[in-house]
Each structure stands twice: as C-alpha cells, then as structure tokens.
Amino acid sequence: MTKKKPAAGPGAPALAPEIRPGQSVELLKELHILTREGKLNQDSRRKLKQVYHLFQFIEKILQELQTSKVGEGGLTLADHGAGKSYLGFIIYDLYFKALKTGHIYGIETRAELVQKSRELAARLGFERMSFLNLSVADATQSEELPARIDVVTALHACDTATDDAIAFGLQ
Ligand SMILES: C[S@@+](CC[C@H](N)C(=O)[O-])C[C@H]1O[C@@H](n2cnc3c(N)ncnc32)[C@H](O)[C@@H]1O
C-alpha cells in the first residue's frame, strides 16, 4: 500500500513562494492556478500576479471600511457577473476568511455557475459566501441581499451588467 503525501506540513512538497501563508491550496487548484501536484506554471504565475494586483486595491478599500464604517454583521461585498466567482473566492480566502465576520455575495445569471460556486464554497468551508441566481438589475430589488452592501465589484461583467452594477452601488 502506498502512503498519500500530506498536503502541508513536514514531508509535504514545498509550495511556490507566491502562495501566501494560510492561502487555500485546494481553492487554487480548483481555479486551475495550481496544478493537481500543487505547482505553478508560467501561465498560472502570470494569472496569480494579476489577481494579487487587483486584490491589493480591493484590500485597501476593505481595510479603510473595516476601521471606520462596518455594519453589525461585518463587511459585505457583492460581486456582480461573478461567473465562476474567481474574484469573490480569492477575496474571501485572502481577506474575509481570517476576519470571522462579513459576507460575500456572488450575483450571476447562469444557474449552473451559481450551483458550482455553492458546491465549491461548501467544500472549502467558506460559510460566509452566498451565490444568488439573479441579474444585477434584479439584485438591486432583491430581499436575498442585505440592505447594506459595503463594496461592489464587477470584473469583466458584460453587456449592461457593468452599468447595472454601478447603479446597484449608487443605490
Ligand atoms: C466575462 S464573465 C466574467 C466572470 C468573472 N467576473 C471573471 O472576471 O472571471 C461575465 C459573467 O457575467 C454574467 N452576466 C452577464 N450579464 C449579467 C447580468 N445582467 N447579471 C448578472 N450576471 C450577468 C455572465 O453570465 C458571465 O458569467
């Protein structure tokens, strides 16, 4: 019988230096940033760099809000046109996970992507993430979202989704 190698700890293969302490290796594999063996190839190294670049701007805003204007349940973020919820998952993993408070809402019209994101969040134990099968415009009126959303993101949202996300943010 062969012994399975541990994913972390002594005896585990060394992770690439780009992977931050506490970052979910399972998530990065699901997002195809890491290979099944936990390795970064050149394409995924570039992809991760882009994600970190974007995240540093969002992190700054989250930190500012965190010290001044957080509601009772913590920070809330709505990611519109979430697709596979790539951005929402990374923000949760790098920021919300350690806070033990706050919530991320992924808004997406494609039901199968919403379902997949729900399943992935459940597998990763990302309990403060919800995925809503709604259009951005409908999300503005939806009772599935809290009255207060602190941060709105919409990465590569297509057609009118970016305009609708701005309208959502203003509201
Ligand atoms: C190009 S993908 C971007 C996905 C993701 N934000 C990313 O950057 O990887 C755009 C996504 O927005 C969704 N979408 C388009 N119009 C929408 C709308 N009005 N409301 C909600 N989702 C929408 C599409 O189904 C698609 O999954």
The ligand as an SDF file (V2000), in Angstrom:
LIG
                    3D

 27 29  0  0  0  0  0  0  0  0999 V2000
  -16.9780   37.5540  -18.8270 C   0  0  0  0  0  0  0  0  0  0  0  0
  -17.7440   36.7640  -17.4730 S   0  0  0  0  0  0  0  0  0  0  0  0
  -16.7520   37.3590  -16.1200 C   0  0  0  0  0  0  0  0  0  0  0  0
  -16.8140   36.4540  -14.9260 C   0  0  0  0  0  0  0  0  0  0  0  0
  -15.9690   36.8680  -13.7350 C   0  0  0  0  0  0  0  0  0  0  0  0
  -16.3940   38.1170  -13.1660 N   0  0  0  0  0  0  0  0  0  0  0  0
  -14.4950   36.9230  -14.0870 C   0  0  0  0  0  0  0  0  0  0  0  0
  -13.9590   38.0150  -14.2370 O   0  0  0  0  0  0  0  0  0  0  0  0
  -13.8850   35.8500  -14.2320 O   0  0  0  0  0  0  0  0  0  0  0  0
  -19.2670   37.6610  -17.2850 C   0  0  0  0  0  0  0  0  0  0  0  0
  -20.2960   36.9540  -16.4380 C   0  0  0  0  0  0  0  0  0  0  0  0
  -21.3700   37.8350  -16.1640 O   0  0  0  0  0  0  0  0  0  0  0  0
  -22.5920   37.1420  -16.2720 C   0  0  0  0  0  0  0  0  0  0  0  0
  -23.6140   38.1430  -16.5900 N   0  0  0  0  0  0  0  0  0  0  0  0
  -23.7850   38.8030  -17.7720 C   0  0  0  0  0  0  0  0  0  0  0  0
  -24.7820   39.6940  -17.6580 N   0  0  0  0  0  0  0  0  0  0  0  0
  -25.2500   39.6130  -16.3940 C   0  0  0  0  0  0  0  0  0  0  0  0
  -26.2610   40.2900  -15.6610 C   0  0  0  0  0  0  0  0  0  0  0  0
  -27.0080   41.2520  -16.2390 N   0  0  0  0  0  0  0  0  0  0  0  0
  -26.4720   39.9580  -14.3720 N   0  0  0  0  0  0  0  0  0  0  0  0
  -25.7110   39.0090  -13.7720 C   0  0  0  0  0  0  0  0  0  0  0  0
  -24.7330   38.3200  -14.4070 N   0  0  0  0  0  0  0  0  0  0  0  0
  -24.5040   38.6260  -15.6940 C   0  0  0  0  0  0  0  0  0  0  0  0
  -22.3550   36.1150  -17.3460 C   0  0  0  0  0  0  0  0  0  0  0  0
  -23.2320   35.0120  -17.2510 O   0  0  0  0  0  0  0  0  0  0  0  0
  -20.8870   35.7320  -17.0800 C   0  0  0  0  0  0  0  0  0  0  0  0
  -20.7860   34.6370  -16.2100 O   0  0  0  0  0  0  0  0  0  0  0  0
  1  2  1  0
  2  3  1  0
  2 10  1  0
  3  4  1  0
  4  5  1  0
  5  6  1  0
  5  7  1  0
  7  8  2  0
  7  9  1  0
 10 11  1  0
 11 12  1  0
 11 26  1  0
 12 13  1  0
 13 14  1  0
 13 24  1  0
 14 15  1  0
 14 23  1  0
 15 16  2  0
 16 17  1  0
 17 18  1  0
 17 23  2  0
 18 19  1  0
 18 20  2  0
 20 21  1  0
 21 22  2  0
 22 23  1  0
 24 25  1  0
 24 26  1  0
 26 27  1  0
M  CHG  2   2   1   9  -1
M  END
$$$$
